[in-house]
């Protein structure tokens, strides 16, 4: 059961106040000797791990910062994102409780969430970079995507409830970040872009590619206007904890009502970026994850459509196939935008930036850019996930 607490005004937590908060929740045994460790990077959030040193039992307290620490108070951030994140975890937990952390307590004024400790798992991005296979990753994420997106859409909800949720999860400040960093800035000569001088020619080719920018504009319009389901909003391999046997999705502070294909596309793009950096059997393992993510998503979504769908046209021949085709095309286009922005935009990924040998890093980044461009422009000519994988292989 989740407890909601209240207070008067925002105040940043410290190790001492985080321990006091944990003690007040009666999560630990009476008199437990608690220890606090700050484990976040501190740029957007404080993250404290509170542990009973004797039993090893622990919990996580995450508190939103009112500004981006890496920039300073000149870049203010809404504290509402903490409530959005907690509510998204709870809502998604209704459908896939085994795939998200449990939420124990929230506080809207102090902008914190107390949740399950997942430190026995590894951030999937770090593990994949190290060569881990994570055999359950794609099946779990395919199921997570299908269940959370279907159950929060018009296909499963009364329109009044769906529109109520769309209002509850209105998230304009963080959506604006996504709009700028994924759909706008990388396609123009913008000051937020960040790339090596060796990529200048490739980047200018993107800025001067009219047909590419037209398709990016269409995808941005979809992101801005299509409130299809409750999205995670930032689903990449850095927002997933994993092991050989377990998968947990975290950090849905960008959650909002948007196009179903967005979450699918972002996850696929991050797998594609990882696949580009691998060779041989290790690369094939990630390629299989790309294929299996869509396979599990589409099959689970189809099962939910048949068993739980309330749409009047549910049984109309061809309608389900039309919906899945649109989701797929959207996902491929969004994946292309994500690949480009992770290479030349403000927020990069360690999969690429962590490659120490300059010539190899630049070469792989050019391949990622080419792949992103092709996915955006050719998305309607790629009818299957096998065709997408073939395109990725051709570009690399």
MARGUTI-265983 format. One record per residue: residue number from 1; residue in three letters; chain; x, y, z of N, C-alpha, C in turn. Coordinates in steps of 0.1 Angstrom, whole numbers. Example, Ala and Ser with C-alpha at 12.3 -4.5 7.8 and 13.67 -1.06 7.14 Angstrom:
# residues 2
1  ALA  A  132  -57  78  123  -45  78  132  -33  78;
2  SER  A  128  -22  71  137  -11  71  129  0  79;
# end
This chain:
# residues 396
1  UNK  A  8  -12  0  0  0  0  9  12  0;
2  UNK  A  6  22  -9  14  34  -10  9  45  0;
3  UNK  A  18  51  7  14  62  16  18  75  10;
4  UNK  A  9  85  10  11  98  5  12  108  17;
5  UNK  A  24  114  18  26  124  29  26  138  24;
6  UNK  A  24  147  33  24  161  30  33  169  39;
7  UNK  A  37  181  34  46  190  42  43  204  37;
8  UNK  A  50  214  42  48  228  40  55  233  27;
9  UNK  A  68  231  26  75  236  15  87  227  11;
10  UNK  A  92  229  -1  103  221  -6  116  224  2;
11  UNK  A  123  213  5  136  214  11  144  202  6;
12  UNK  A  156  204  2  164  192  -3  167  183  9;
13  UNK  A  166  170  6  169  160  16  185  159  17;
14  UNK  A  189  155  29  202  151  32  203  137  36;
15  UNK  A  215  131  38  216  118  43  208  116  57;
16  UNK  A  210  126  65  203  125  78  188  126  77;
17  UNK  A  183  135  69  168  136  68  162  125  60;
18  UNK  A  170  119  51  166  107  43  164  95  53;
19  UNK  A  174  94  62  173  83  72  161  85  81;
20  UNK  A  159  98  85  147  101  94  134  97  86;
21  UNK  A  133  101  74  122  98  66  119  83  65;
22  UNK  A  130  75  62  129  60  62  124  55  75;
23  UNK  A  129  60  86  125  55  99  110  58  101;
24  UNK  A  105  69  96  91  73  99  81  64  91;
25  UNK  A  86  56  81  77  48  73  75  34  79;
26  UNK  A  82  31  89  81  18  96  84  6  86;
27  UNK  A  93  9  76  97  -1  67  107  -11  73;
28  UNK  A  115  -5  81  126  -13  88  121  -17  102;
29  UNK  A  128  -26  108  125  -31  121  129  -20  131;
30  UNK  A  122  -19  143  124  -9  153  139  -10  158;
31  UNK  A  145  2  158  159  3  163  169  -1  153;
32  UNK  A  166  -4  140  175  -7  130  186  4  128;
33  UNK  A  198  0  126  209  9  124  209  12  109;
34  UNK  A  204  24  104  203  27  90  215  35  85;
35  UNK  A  218  32  73  229  39  66  223  45  53;
36  UNK  A  228  57  49  224  64  37  236  66  28;
37  UNK  A  233  63  15  243  65  5  237  72  -7;
38  UNK  A  242  84  -11  236  90  -23  242  84  -35;
39  UNK  A  234  78  -44  238  71  -55  235  77  -69;
40  UNK  A  227  88  -69  224  95  -81  235  104  -86;
41  UNK  A  234  109  -98  245  118  -103  242  132  -98;
42  UNK  A  230  134  -93  227  147  -87  225  158  -97;
43  UNK  A  223  155  -110  221  166  -119  206  170  -120;
44  UNK  A  197  160  -120  183  162  -120  176  158  -108;
45  UNK  A  181  148  -101  175  143  -89  185  139  -78;
46  UNK  A  181  139  -66  189  132  -55  183  118  -54;
47  UNK  A  192  108  -53  188  94  -51  196  89  -39;
48  UNK  A  188  85  -28  194  80  -16  191  65  -15;
49  UNK  A  201  57  -12  198  43  -9  200  42  7;
50  UNK  A  189  37  13  188  36  27  189  21  30;
51  UNK  A  198  17  39  201  3  41  202  0  56;
52  UNK  A  196  -11  60  198  -17  73  211  -25  72;
53  UNK  A  221  -20  78  234  -27  77  234  -41  82;
54  UNK  A  226  -44  92  225  -58  97  218  -68  89;
55  UNK  A  206  -64  84  198  -73  76  201  -72  61;
56  UNK  A  206  -61  57  208  -58  42  196  -53  35;
57  UNK  A  185  -52  42  172  -47  37  174  -32  33;
58  UNK  A  168  -28  22  170  -14  17  158  -9  10;
59  UNK  A  158  4  8  149  11  0  155  23  -7;
60  UNK  A  149  29  -17  154  40  -24  145  52  -22;
61  UNK  A  151  64  -20  144  76  -19  149  85  -30;
62  UNK  A  140  89  -39  144  97  -50  137  111  -49;
63  UNK  A  144  122  -49  138  135  -48  142  143  -60;
64  UNK  A  133  150  -66  135  158  -78  141  171  -74;
65  UNK  A  151  176  -82  157  189  -80  149  200  -87;
66  UNK  A  148  212  -82  140  222  -89  147  228  -101;
67  UNK  A  159  224  -104  166  229  -116  176  218  -120;
68  UNK  A  182  220  -132  192  211  -137  205  215  -131;
69  UNK  A  210  207  -122  222  211  -114  234  213  -123;
70  UNK  A  235  205  -134  246  207  -143  247  220  -150;
71  UNK  A  235  227  -151  235  241  -157  233  251  -146;
72  UNK  A  225  248  -136  222  258  -125  208  263  -125;
73  UNK  A  205  272  -117  191  277  -115  186  284  -127;
74  UNK  A  195  287  -137  190  293  -149  182  283  -158;
75  UNK  A  182  270  -154  174  260  -161  165  254  -151;
76  UNK  A  154  260  -148  145  255  -138  137  243  -143;
77  UNK  A  134  234  -134  126  222  -138  115  220  -129;
78  UNK  A  103  216  -134  91  215  -126  93  203  -116;
79  UNK  A  89  206  -103  89  195  -93  77  185  -95;
80  UNK  A  68  189  -104  56  180  -106  61  167  -112;
81  UNK  A  73  167  -118  77  155  -125  78  143  -115;
82  UNK  A  81  146  -102  82  136  -92  69  129  -90;
83  UNK  A  58  137  -90  45  131  -88  41  124  -101;
84  UNK  A  44  129  -113  42  122  -125  49  109  -125;
85  UNK  A  61  108  -121  69  96  -121  63  86  -112;
86  UNK  A  60  90  -100  54  81  -90  40  75  -95;
87  UNK  A  32  84  -100  19  80  -105  20  70  -117;
88  UNK  A  30  73  -126  32  64  -137  36  51  -133;
89  UNK  A  46  50  -123  50  37  -118  38  29  -112;
90  UNK  A  30  36  -105  18  30  -99  8  25  -109;
91  UNK  A  5  34  -119  -4  30  -130  1  19  -138;
92  UNK  A  14  19  -142  20  8  -150  21  -4  -141;
93  UNK  A  22  -2  -128  23  -14  -119  10  -21  -118;
94  UNK  A  -1  -15  -122  -14  -22  -122  -14  -33  -133;
95  UNK  A  -6  -32  -143  -6  -41  -154  6  -50  -155;
96  UNK  A  17  -45  -150  30  -53  -150  37  -51  -137;
97  UNK  A  31  -55  -126  38  -53  -113  52  -59  -112;
98  UNK  A  54  -69  -119  67  -76  -118  78  -69  -126;
99  UNK  A  74  -59  -134  84  -52  -143  87  -37  -139;
100  UNK  A  81  -33  -128  84  -19  -123  86  -20  -108;
101  UNK  A  94  -11  -102  96  -11  -88  84  -7  -80;
102  UNK  A  82  -14  -68  71  -10  -59  73  4  -54;
103  UNK  A  62  12  -53  62  25  -47  57  24  -33;
104  UNK  A  65  29  -23  61  28  -9  55  41  -3;
105  UNK  A  59  52  -8  54  65  -3  58  76  -13;
106  UNK  A  50  86  -13  52  98  -21  49  111  -13;
107  UNK  A  55  122  -18  52  135  -12  54  145  -23;
108  UNK  A  42  151  -26  42  160  -37  50  173  -35;
109  UNK  A  49  179  -22  55  191  -19  70  190  -19;
110  UNK  A  75  179  -12  89  177  -12  95  169  -24;
111  UNK  A  86  166  -33  89  160  -46  98  147  -44;
112  UNK  A  94  138  -35  101  126  -34  92  114  -35;
113  UNK  A  99  103  -39  92  90  -40  101  80  -33;
114  UNK  A  95  72  -25  102  61  -18  98  48  -25;
115  UNK  A  108  40  -29  105  29  -37  114  17  -34;
116  UNK  A  111  6  -41  118  -6  -40  133  -5  -43;
117  UNK  A  142  -11  -36  156  -11  -38  159  -21  -49;
118  UNK  A  165  -17  -60  168  -26  -71  183  -27  -73;
119  UNK  A  191  -25  -63  206  -24  -64  212  -38  -66;
120  UNK  A  204  -49  -65  209  -62  -68  209  -64  -83;
121  UNK  A  203  -55  -91  203  -55  -105  213  -45  -111;
122  UNK  A  215  -46  -124  225  -37  -131  217  -29  -141;
123  UNK  A  221  -16  -143  215  -8  -154  218  -15  -167;
124  UNK  A  208  -18  -175  209  -26  -187  219  -20  -197;
125  UNK  A  220  -7  -198  230  -1  -207  244  -5  -203;
126  UNK  A  247  -4  -190  261  -8  -185  264  -22  -188;
127  UNK  A  254  -31  -185  256  -45  -187  258  -48  -202;
128  UNK  A  250  -42  -211  251  -45  -225  264  -40  -230;
129  UNK  A  269  -29  -225  282  -24  -230  293  -34  -225;
130  UNK  A  291  -40  -214  301  -50  -209  299  -64  -216;
131  UNK  A  289  -65  -225  287  -77  -232  277  -87  -227;
132  UNK  A  269  -82  -217  259  -91  -212  248  -94  -222;
133  UNK  A  242  -105  -221  231  -109  -231  217  -106  -226;
134  UNK  A  215  -107  -213  202  -105  -207  191  -113  -215;
135  UNK  A  190  -126  -213  181  -134  -221  166  -130  -220;
136  UNK  A  162  -124  -209  148  -121  -207  144  -106  -211;
137  UNK  A  154  -98  -215  152  -84  -217  141  -81  -227;
138  UNK  A  143  -86  -239  133  -82  -250  119  -88  -247;
139  UNK  A  118  -100  -242  105  -105  -239  98  -97  -228;
140  UNK  A  106  -93  -218  100  -85  -207  96  -71  -212;
141  UNK  A  104  -65  -219  101  -51  -224  90  -52  -234;
142  UNK  A  90  -62  -243  79  -63  -252  66  -64  -245;
143  UNK  A  65  -72  -234  53  -74  -226  50  -61  -219;
144  UNK  A  60  -54  -213  58  -42  -206  52  -31  -216;
145  UNK  A  57  -30  -228  52  -21  -237  38  -24  -241;
146  UNK  A  35  -36  -245  22  -40  -249  11  -38  -238;
147  UNK  A  14  -42  -226  4  -41  -215  2  -27  -210;
148  UNK  A  13  -19  -208  11  -6  -203  4  3  -214;
149  UNK  A  8  1  -226  3  10  -237  -12  6  -241;
150  UNK  A  -15  -7  -242  -28  -11  -245  -38  -7  -234;
151  UNK  A  -35  -10  -222  -44  -8  -211  -47  7  -208;
152  UNK  A  -39  16  -213  -41  30  -210  -46  37  -223;
153  UNK  A  -50  29  -233  -55  35  -245  -70  34  -247;
154  UNK  A  -75  41  -257  -89  40  -260  -94  26  -264;
155  UNK  A  -84  17  -267  -88  3  -270  -92  -5  -258;
156  UNK  A  -89  1  -246  -92  -7  -233  -100  2  -223;
157  UNK  A  -100  15  -225  -106  24  -215  -118  31  -220;
158  UNK  A  -127  34  -211  -138  43  -214  -132  56  -217;
159  UNK  A  -138  63  -228  -132  76  -232  -131  86  -220;
160  UNK  A  -140  86  -211  -140  96  -200  -127  93  -191;
161  UNK  A  -125  80  -188  -113  76  -180  -100  79  -187;
162  UNK  A  -100  76  -200  -88  79  -207  -84  94  -208;
163  UNK  A  -94  102  -210  -92  116  -210  -89  122  -196;
164  UNK  A  -94  116  -186  -91  120  -172  -76  117  -170;
165  UNK  A  -71  105  -174  -57  102  -172  -48  111  -181;
166  UNK  A  -53  115  -193  -45  124  -201  -43  137  -194;
167  UNK  A  -53  142  -187  -51  154  -179  -42  152  -168;
168  UNK  A  -44  141  -160  -35  138  -149  -20  138  -152;
169  UNK  A  -18  132  -164  -4  131  -168  1  141  -178;
170  UNK  A  -6  153  -178  -1  164  -186  13  168  -181;
171  UNK  A  23  169  -190  36  170  -186  44  180  -195;
172  UNK  A  39  192  -196  44  201  -207  58  204  -206;
173  UNK  A  64  206  -194  78  210  -193  87  200  -198;
174  UNK  A  85  187  -194  94  176  -199  91  173  -213;
175  UNK  A  79  174  -217  76  171  -232  83  181  -240;
176  UNK  A  84  194  -236  91  204  -244  106  200  -245;
177  UNK  A  112  194  -235  126  190  -236  127  179  -247;
178  UNK  A  118  169  -247  118  159  -257  116  165  -271;
179  UNK  A  106  174  -272  103  180  -285  116  187  -291;
180  UNK  A  123  194  -282  135  201  -287  147  192  -290;
181  UNK  A  150  183  -280  162  175  -281  161  164  -290;
182  UNK  A  149  158  -293  148  147  -302  143  151  -316;
183  UNK  A  134  160  -316  127  163  -329  131  176  -336;
184  UNK  A  137  185  -329  140  198  -335  155  201  -336;
185  UNK  A  162  202  -325  176  207  -324  185  199  -333;
186  UNK  A  185  186  -333  195  179  -341  194  181  -356;
187  UNK  A  182  186  -361  180  188  -375  183  202  -380;
188  UNK  A  188  210  -370  192  224  -373  205  227  -366;
189  UNK  A  211  238  -371  224  243  -365  220  250  -351;
190  UNK  A  218  242  -341  214  247  -328  225  246  -318;
191  UNK  A  226  255  -309  236  256  -299  237  244  -289;
192  UNK  A  226  237  -288  226  225  -279  232  213  -285;
193  UNK  A  234  213  -298  240  201  -304  255  199  -300;
194  UNK  A  259  187  -300  272  184  -294  278  172  -303;
195  UNK  A  288  175  -310  294  164  -318  309  167  -322;
196  UNK  A  316  157  -325  330  159  -329  332  166  -342;
197  UNK  A  343  174  -344  345  181  -356  345  171  -368;
198  UNK  A  349  159  -366  350  149  -377  336  146  -383;
199  UNK  A  326  149  -375  312  146  -380  306  158  -387;
200  UNK  A  313  169  -388  307  182  -393  300  180  -407;
201  UNK  A  307  173  -416  301  171  -429  289  163  -429;
202  UNK  A  289  152  -421  277  144  -420  265  151  -413;
203  UNK  A  268  159  -403  258  167  -396  252  177  -406;
204  UNK  A  260  184  -413  255  195  -422  247  188  -433;
205  UNK  A  250  176  -437  241  169  -447  227  167  -441;
206  UNK  A  226  164  -428  213  162  -422  206  176  -422;
207  UNK  A  213  186  -418  206  200  -417  201  204  -431;
208  UNK  A  208  200  -441  204  204  -455  196  194  -463;
209  UNK  A  191  183  -456  184  173  -462  169  176  -461;
210  UNK  A  163  182  -471  149  186  -470  139  175  -468;
211  UNK  A  140  164  -476  131  153  -474  132  146  -460;
212  UNK  A  144  146  -455  146  140  -441  139  149  -431;
213  UNK  A  141  162  -432  135  172  -423  120  172  -424;
214  UNK  A  115  170  -436  100  169  -437  95  157  -429;
215  UNK  A  101  146  -430  97  134  -423  99  135  -408;
216  UNK  A  109  142  -404  111  145  -390  100  154  -385;
217  UNK  A  96  164  -393  85  173  -389  72  165  -387;
218  UNK  A  70  155  -396  57  147  -395  58  139  -382;
219  UNK  A  69  134  -379  70  126  -366  69  135  -354;
220  UNK  A  74  147  -354  72  156  -343  58  160  -342;
221  UNK  A  51  162  -353  36  165  -352  29  153  -345;
222  UNK  A  33  141  -349  26  129  -342  29  130  -327;
223  UNK  A  41  132  -323  45  133  -309  37  144  -302;
224  UNK  A  35  155  -309  28  167  -303  13  165  -301;
225  UNK  A  7  157  -310  -8  157  -312  -15  144  -309;
226  UNK  A  -8  133  -309  -15  120  -308  -14  114  -294;
227  UNK  A  -25  117  -286  -25  112  -272  -32  98  -272;
228  UNK  A  -24  88  -276  -29  75  -277  -29  67  -264;
229  UNK  A  -18  68  -256  -16  60  -245  -7  66  -235;
230  UNK  A  -6  61  -223  3  67  -213  17  61  -215;
231  UNK  A  26  69  -220  39  65  -223  48  66  -211;
232  UNK  A  59  58  -211  70  60  -202  77  73  -205;
233  UNK  A  79  76  -218  84  89  -223  99  90  -224;
234  UNK  A  106  80  -219  121  81  -220  127  67  -218;
235  UNK  A  121  58  -226  124  43  -224  137  40  -231;
236  UNK  A  148  40  -225  161  36  -231  167  26  -221;
237  UNK  A  178  20  -226  185  10  -218  191  15  -205;
238  UNK  A  192  28  -203  196  34  -191  185  36  -181;
239  UNK  A  173  33  -185  161  34  -175  155  20  -173;
240  UNK  A  164  10  -174  160  -4  -172  170  -10  -163;
241  UNK  A  166  -16  -152  175  -25  -144  173  -39  -149;
242  UNK  A  183  -47  -150  182  -61  -155  192  -71  -149;
243  UNK  A  189  -83  -150  198  -94  -147  194  -106  -156;
244  UNK  A  200  -117  -154  197  -129  -162  182  -133  -160;
245  UNK  A  176  -130  -149  163  -135  -146  152  -124  -143;
246  UNK  A  156  -112  -143  147  -101  -139  149  -88  -147;
247  UNK  A  138  -81  -149  138  -68  -156  129  -58  -149;
248  UNK  A  134  -46  -146  126  -36  -140  127  -23  -147;
249  UNK  A  116  -16  -151  117  -3  -158  115  8  -147;
250  UNK  A  124  18  -148  124  29  -138  123  42  -145;
251  UNK  A  123  53  -138  124  67  -142  114  71  -152;
252  UNK  A  101  69  -151  91  75  -160  87  89  -157;
253  UNK  A  97  98  -154  94  112  -151  89  119  -163;
254  UNK  A  92  114  -175  88  120  -188  74  115  -192;
255  UNK  A  67  107  -184  55  101  -188  44  111  -192;
256  UNK  A  37  108  -202  26  116  -207  18  108  -217;
257  UNK  A  7  114  -222  -1  107  -232  4  111  -246;
258  UNK  A  8  101  -253  14  103  -266  12  91  -275;
259  UNK  A  19  91  -287  17  81  -297  24  68  -292;
260  UNK  A  17  57  -293  21  44  -288  35  40  -293;
261  UNK  A  38  43  -306  51  39  -312  63  46  -306;
262  UNK  A  61  57  -298  72  64  -293  81  56  -283;
263  UNK  A  74  50  -273  81  41  -264  88  30  -271;
264  UNK  A  81  24  -280  86  12  -287  99  16  -295;
265  UNK  A  98  28  -302  109  32  -310  121  36  -302;
266  UNK  A  119  43  -291  131  46  -283  139  34  -278;
267  UNK  A  131  24  -273  138  12  -269  146  5  -280;
268  UNK  A  139  4  -292  145  -2  -303  158  5  -308;
269  UNK  A  157  19  -307  169  27  -311  181  24  -303;
270  UNK  A  179  23  -290  190  21  -280  196  7  -282;
271  UNK  A  187  -3  -286  193  -16  -289  201  -15  -302;
272  UNK  A  196  -8  -312  203  -6  -325  217  0  -323;
273  UNK  A  217  11  -314  230  17  -312  240  7  -305;
274  UNK  A  235  -1  -297  243  -11  -290  248  -22  -300;
275  UNK  A  239  -26  -309  242  -36  -319  253  -31  -328;
276  UNK  A  253  -18  -332  263  -13  -341  277  -14  -335;
277  UNK  A  278  -14  -322  291  -14  -316  297  -28  -314;
278  UNK  A  288  -38  -316  292  -52  -313  296  -59  -326;
279  UNK  A  302  -71  -325  306  -79  -336  303  -94  -333;
280  UNK  A  301  -101  -344  299  -116  -342  287  -120  -334;
281  UNK  A  289  -130  -326  278  -136  -318  272  -126  -309;
282  UNK  A  281  -118  -303  275  -108  -293  266  -98  -300;
283  UNK  A  269  -95  -313  260  -86  -320  247  -93  -323;
284  UNK  A  248  -105  -327  236  -113  -330  227  -114  -318;
285  UNK  A  232  -114  -306  224  -115  -294  215  -102  -293;
286  UNK  A  221  -91  -296  213  -78  -296  203  -78  -308;
287  UNK  A  207  -82  -319  198  -83  -331  186  -91  -327;
288  UNK  A  188  -102  -321  177  -111  -317  168  -103  -307;
289  UNK  A  174  -95  -298  165  -87  -289  157  -77  -297;
290  UNK  A  162  -71  -307  155  -62  -316  143  -69  -322;
291  UNK  A  145  -80  -328  135  -88  -334  124  -93  -324;
292  UNK  A  129  -98  -312  120  -103  -303  111  -93  -296;
293  UNK  A  117  -81  -294  109  -70  -288  96  -67  -295;
294  UNK  A  98  -66  -309  86  -63  -317  77  -76  -317;
295  UNK  A  83  -88  -318  75  -100  -319  66  -101  -306;
296  UNK  A  72  -99  -295  65  -101  -282  55  -89  -281;
297  UNK  A  59  -77  -284  49  -66  -283  37  -68  -292;
298  UNK  A  39  -72  -304  28  -73  -314  19  -85  -310;
299  UNK  A  25  -96  -306  16  -107  -302  9  -105  -289;
300  UNK  A  15  -98  -279  8  -95  -267  -3  -85  -269;
301  UNK  A  0  -75  -277  -9  -64  -280  -22  -71  -287;
302  UNK  A  -19  -80  -296  -30  -86  -304  -38  -95  -294;
303  UNK  A  -32  -102  -285  -40  -110  -275  -49  -101  -267;
304  UNK  A  -43  -90  -262  -51  -80  -254  -62  -74  -262;
305  UNK  A  -60  -72  -275  -70  -66  -284  -82  -76  -284;
306  UNK  A  -79  -89  -286  -90  -99  -287  -97  -101  -274;
307  UNK  A  -89  -101  -263  -95  -105  -250  -100  -94  -242;
308  UNK  A  -94  -82  -243  -98  -71  -234  -103  -58  -242;
309  UNK  A  -102  -59  -255  -106  -47  -263  -120  -43  -261;
310  UNK  A  -123  -30  -261  -137  -25  -260  -141  -17  -272;
311  UNK  A  -132  -14  -281  -134  -6  -292  -145  -12  -301;
312  UNK  A  -155  -4  -305  -166  -10  -313  -162  -16  -326;
313  UNK  A  -151  -12  -332  -146  -17  -344  -136  -28  -342;
314  UNK  A  -135  -33  -330  -125  -43  -327  -125  -55  -336;
315  UNK  A  -136  -60  -340  -137  -72  -348  -138  -69  -363;
316  UNK  A  -137  -56  -367  -138  -53  -381  -125  -57  -388;
317  UNK  A  -126  -65  -398  -115  -71  -405  -105  -61  -409;
318  UNK  A  -93  -63  -406  -82  -54  -410  -79  -42  -401;
319  UNK  A  -88  -39  -391  -85  -28  -382  -74  -30  -373;
320  UNK  A  -73  -41  -366  -62  -44  -357  -49  -44  -365;
321  UNK  A  -48  -49  -377  -36  -49  -385  -32  -35  -389;
322  UNK  A  -42  -26  -392  -40  -12  -395  -33  -5  -383;
323  UNK  A  -39  -8  -371  -33  -1  -359  -19  -6  -356;
324  UNK  A  -16  -19  -357  -3  -23  -355  7  -18  -366;
325  UNK  A  2  -17  -378  11  -12  -389  15  3  -386;
326  UNK  A  5  11  -381  8  25  -378  18  25  -366;
327  UNK  A  16  17  -356  25  17  -344  39  14  -349;
328  UNK  A  40  4  -358  53  -1  -363  60  10  -371;
329  UNK  A  53  17  -380  59  27  -388  63  39  -379;
330  UNK  A  54  43  -370  58  53  -360  70  50  -353;
331  UNK  A  71  37  -348  82  33  -339  95  34  -347;
332  UNK  A  95  30  -359  107  30  -367  112  44  -370;
333  UNK  A  102  53  -373  106  67  -375  111  74  -362;
334  UNK  A  105  71  -351  109  76  -338  123  71  -334;
335  UNK  A  125  58  -338  139  52  -335  149  59  -343;
336  UNK  A  146  63  -355  156  71  -363  159  84  -357;
337  UNK  A  149  91  -352  152  104  -346  160  102  -333;
338  UNK  A  157  92  -326  165  89  -313  180  86  -317;
339  UNK  A  182  78  -327  196  75  -331  204  88  -335;
340  UNK  A  197  97  -342  204  109  -346  207  118  -334;
341  UNK  A  197  119  -325  199  128  -314  209  123  -304;
342  UNK  A  210  110  -303  220  104  -293  234  104  -299;
343  UNK  A  235  108  -311  248  109  -318  253  123  -319;
344  UNK  A  244  133  -322  249  147  -324  241  157  -315;
345  UNK  A  231  152  -308  223  162  -299  230  164  -286;
346  UNK  A  222  169  -277  227  173  -263  230  160  -255;
347  UNK  A  222  150  -255  223  139  -246  228  127  -253;
348  UNK  A  240  123  -252  246  111  -259  244  99  -251;
349  UNK  A  249  87  -256  249  75  -249  263  69  -248;
350  UNK  A  266  63  -237  279  57  -234  283  46  -244;
351  UNK  A  273  40  -250  275  29  -260  285  34  -271;
352  UNK  A  282  47  -275  291  53  -285  302  62  -280;
353  UNK  A  298  71  -271  309  80  -265  319  73  -257;
354  UNK  A  316  61  -252  326  53  -244  336  46  -253;
355  UNK  A  335  46  -266  345  40  -274  358  48  -275;
356  UNK  A  369  43  -270  381  52  -268  388  54  -280;
357  UNK  A  389  45  -290  396  47  -302  389  56  -311;
358  UNK  A  395  68  -314  388  79  -321  383  75  -334;
359  UNK  A  391  69  -342  387  65  -356  375  56  -356;
360  UNK  A  376  46  -347  364  36  -347  352  43  -342;
361  UNK  A  353  52  -332  341  59  -326  335  67  -337;
362  UNK  A  343  75  -344  337  84  -355  331  75  -366;
363  UNK  A  337  64  -369  331  56  -380  318  50  -376;
364  UNK  A  317  45  -363  304  40  -358  294  50  -357;
365  UNK  A  297  62  -353  288  73  -352  282  77  -366;
366  UNK  A  290  76  -376  286  79  -389  276  68  -394;
367  UNK  A  279  56  -390  269  45  -393  256  47  -386;
368  UNK  A  256  51  -374  244  53  -366  236  64  -372;
369  UNK  A  243  75  -377  236  86  -383  229  81  -396;
370  UNK  A  236  74  -404  231  69  -417  219  60  -414;
371  UNK  A  220  51  -404  209  42  -400  197  51  -396;
372  UNK  A  199  61  -388  188  69  -383  181  76  -395;
373  UNK  A  189  82  -404  183  88  -415  174  78  -424;
374  UNK  A  180  67  -426  173  57  -434  160  52  -427;
375  UNK  A  160  50  -414  148  46  -407  137  57  -408;
376  UNK  A  141  69  -407  131  80  -408  125  81  -422;
377  UNK  A  133  81  -432  128  83  -446  122  71  -452;
378  UNK  A  127  59  -448  122  47  -454  112  39  -446;
379  UNK  A  107  45  -435  99  37  -425  86  31  -431;
380  UNK  A  80  38  -441  68  32  -447  71  21  -457;
381  UNK  A  84  19  -460  88  9  -470  94  -3  -462;
382  UNK  A  93  -3  -449  99  -14  -441  87  -21  -434;
383  UNK  A  81  -32  -440  69  -38  -435  71  -47  -423;
384  UNK  A  83  -51  -421  85  -61  -410  97  -57  -402;
385  UNK  A  98  -63  -390  110  -61  -382  122  -67  -389;
386  UNK  A  120  -78  -396  131  -84  -404  137  -74  -414;
387  UNK  A  128  -66  -420  133  -56  -430  141  -45  -423;
388  UNK  A  136  -42  -411  144  -32  -404  158  -37  -400;
389  UNK  A  158  -49  -395  171  -55  -392  180  -56  -404;
390  UNK  A  175  -59  -416  183  -60  -428  188  -46  -431;
391  UNK  A  180  -35  -429  185  -22  -432  196  -18  -422;
392  UNK  A  195  -22  -410  205  -19  -400  218  -26  -404;
393  UNK  A  217  -39  -409  229  -46  -413  235  -40  -425;
394  UNK  A  227  -35  -435  232  -29  -447  240  -16  -443;
395  UNK  A  235  -9  -434  242  4  -430  255  1  -423;
396  UNK  A  257  -11  -418  269  -14  -410  277  -25  -415;
# end
